[in-house]
Amino acid sequence: MGAIKVPTNFNIELEFEIPEFYRRFFALLIDMILEYFYLRIAIEIYSSYVRNSDFTDDGTQHNLWAIGLLLFLPIMIYHVVLEITMNGQSIGKKLLGLRVVDEHGGKASISQFVIRWLLRLSDLWIVAILLFLASNPNFGNPETIFIIIFGLSFLITDIVLVVSSRKGQRIGDILAKTILISLRNKSNIEETVFQEVADSYVP
């Protein structure tokens, strides 16, 4: 596990531990599992509404679209809402002891969380587009292959940045000027400025 030192205005360096990639991955996996189960429930609710709808009404299609959007909205705003309300943590991050903070070690602002979320949202759309194109009958045409390669390169760039950068930042973190830190620091009193000294010590 790497560590970074962040200078503060008080001329004191704060040291943060950068979590291992597998902990970030498992935190994301937990969040995705929760979103998946919610999505299954939302699909059941939507299907039930469709079965009981009267399609003779002209506004039914608009109602279905609006209900579908409302049911899908929690998945879209899951990360940004939880990170703002839970001090930089989603449920997965909380279980794995991770937190999003400002590059200077302070609490990230709402605008920083929104920037991270917008880039994460683009990741989700890229994955959705890739899955759609992969299931498309015209999968073999050059345009589809180019889009898939472009989308995969964006996602791979994110992974390479997390693994190789000193602060473990993805593209969204770099633009938002945030870092993901580990809260499970195993510190003791000897690592602070408070030291036991001999009786004969003269400062």
C-alpha positions in Angstrom: 0.0 0.0 0.0 1.5 3.4 -1.0 1.3 6.6 0.9 1.3 10.3 0.0 2.2 13.3 2.0 0.0 16.4 1.6 1.4 19.8 2.9 -1.0 22.0 4.8 -1.1 25.7 5.6 0.2 25.0 9.1 3.5 23.7 7.7 2.5 20.2 8.7 2.5 17.3 6.3 -0.5 15.0 6.5 0.2 11.4 5.4 -2.6 9.4 3.7 -2.5 5.7 2.7 -3.6 5.0 -0.9 -5.7 1.9 -0.9 -4.8 -1.1 -3.0 -6.5 -1.7 -6.3 -8.3 -4.8 -5.1 -10.0 -2.8 -2.3 -11.2 -0.2 -4.7 -12.4 -2.9 -7.0 -14.3 -4.7 -4.2 -15.9 -1.4 -3.1 -17.1 -0.8 -6.6 -18.3 -4.4 -6.9 -20.4 -4.0 -3.7 -21.9 -0.8 -5.0 -22.7 -2.5 -8.4 -24.3 -5.5 -6.7 -26.6 -3.1 -4.7 -27.4 -1.3 -7.9 -28.1 -4.6 -9.6 -30.6 -5.7 -7.0 -32.3 -2.3 -7.0 -32.5 -2.5 -10.8 -34.1 -6.0 -10.6 -36.8 -4.6 -8.2 -37.3 -1.5 -10.4 -37.8 -3.7 -13.5 -40.4 -5.8 -11.7 -42.2 -2.6 -10.7 -42.1 -1.2 -14.2 -43.2 -4.6 -15.7 -46.1 -4.7 -13.3 -47.2 -1.2 -14.3 -46.9 -2.0 -18.0 -49.1 -5.1 -17.5 -51.8 -3.1 -15.8 -51.7 -0.1 -18.2 -54.4 0.9 -20.6 -52.7 1.6 -23.9 -55.8 3.2 -25.4 -54.9 6.4 -23.6 -52.6 8.7 -25.6 -50.6 9.7 -22.5 -49.7 6.2 -21.5 -46.5 6.0 -23.5 -45.3 9.3 -21.9 -46.2 8.0 -18.5 -44.3 4.8 -19.1 -41.2 6.8 -20.2 -41.5 9.1 -17.1 -41.9 6.2 -14.7 -39.0 4.3 -16.3 -36.8 7.4 -15.9 -37.8 7.9 -12.3 -37.1 4.2 -11.5 -33.7 4.4 -13.2 -32.7 7.8 -11.6 -31.5 6.3 -8.2 -28.8 4.3 -10.1 -27.7 7.3 -12.0 -27.3 9.5 -8.9 -26.3 6.7 -6.4 -22.6 7.7 -6.1 -22.9 11.5 -6.0 -25.7 11.5 -3.5 -24.1 9.0 -1.1 -20.6 10.6 -1.4 -22.1 14.1 -0.6 -24.3 12.9 2.3 -21.9 10.3 3.7 -18.7 12.4 3.8 -17.1 11.0 0.7 -18.2 7.4 1.0 -20.6 5.1 -0.8 -21.8 1.9 0.9 -19.0 -0.1 -0.8 -16.4 2.5 0.2 -17.7 2.5 3.8 -17.5 -1.3 4.1 -13.9 -1.3 2.7 -12.7 1.7 4.8 -12.2 4.1 1.9 -13.1 7.8 1.6 -12.9 10.5 -1.1 -11.1 13.6 0.1 -9.7 16.8 -1.4 -6.1 16.7 -2.7 -5.2 18.8 0.3 -6.6 16.3 2.7 -9.8 18.2 3.6 -13.4 17.4 2.9 -14.2 17.4 -0.8 -16.7 20.1 -2.0 -20.0 19.3 -3.7 -18.6 20.6 -7.0 -15.7 18.1 -6.7 -18.1 15.2 -6.1 -20.3 16.3 -9.0 -17.2 16.4 -11.4 -16.2 12.8 -10.2 -19.8 11.7 -10.8 -20.0 13.1 -14.3 -16.9 11.2 -15.3 -18.2 8.0 -13.6 -21.5 8.5 -15.4 -19.6 8.6 -18.7 -18.0 5.3 -17.7 -21.5 3.8 -17.2 -22.7 5.1 -20.5 -19.6 3.7 -22.2 -20.2 0.2 -20.7 -23.8 0.4 -21.7 -22.9 1.4 -25.3 -20.3 -1.4 -25.5 -22.8 -4.0 -24.3 -25.4 -2.8 -26.8 -22.9 -2.8 -29.7 -21.6 -6.2 -28.8 -25.2 -7.6 -29.0 -25.8 -5.8 -32.2 -26.2 -7.9 -35.4 -24.0 -5.4 -37.2 -21.2 -6.0 -34.8 -18.6 -6.6 -37.5 -18.8 -3.3 -39.3 -15.8 -0.8 -39.0 -17.8 1.9 -37.2 -19.0 -0.4 -34.5 -15.5 -1.8 -33.9 -14.0 1.7 -33.8 -16.5 2.8 -31.1 -15.8 -0.4 -29.1 -12.1 0.1 -29.2 -12.4 3.8 -28.3 -14.7 3.0 -25.3 -12.4 0.2 -24.1 -9.3 2.4 -24.4 -11.1 5.0 -22.2 -11.9 2.4 -19.5 -8.4 0.9 -19.7 -6.9 4.4 -19.3 -8.8 4.8 -16.1 -7.5 1.4 -14.7 -3.9 2.2 -15.8 -4.1 5.6 -14.1 -5.3 4.1 -10.8 -2.7 1.4 -10.8 0.3 3.5 -11.9 -0.2 7.0 -10.6 1.3 8.0 -7.3 -2.0 9.2 -5.9 -4.1 6.3 -7.4 -6.3 8.8 -9.2 -8.6 8.0 -12.1 -9.6 10.6 -14.7 -12.5 11.9 -12.6 -10.2 12.3 -9.6 -7.6 14.2 -11.6 -10.2 16.6 -13.0 -12.0 17.0 -9.6 -8.6 17.2 -7.7 -9.7 14.5 -5.3 -8.0 11.4 -4.0 -9.3 8.1 -2.5 -7.7 7.3 0.8 -7.7 4.4 3.2 -9.2 5.0 6.7 -7.5 2.0 8.2 -4.3 3.6 9.4 -2.4 1.5 11.9 -0.7 4.4 13.7 0.7 4.6 17.2 1.8 7.3 19.6 5.5 6.9 18.5 4.6 8.1 15.0 3.4 11.5 16.3 5.3 14.5 17.6 4.9 13.2 21.2 8.0 11.4 22.1 9.3 10.1 25.4 12.7 11.6 26.1 15.4 11.1 28.7 15.4 13.2 31.9 18.7 14.6 30.9 17.4 15.9 27.5 18.0 19.6 26.8 16.0 21.1 24.0 
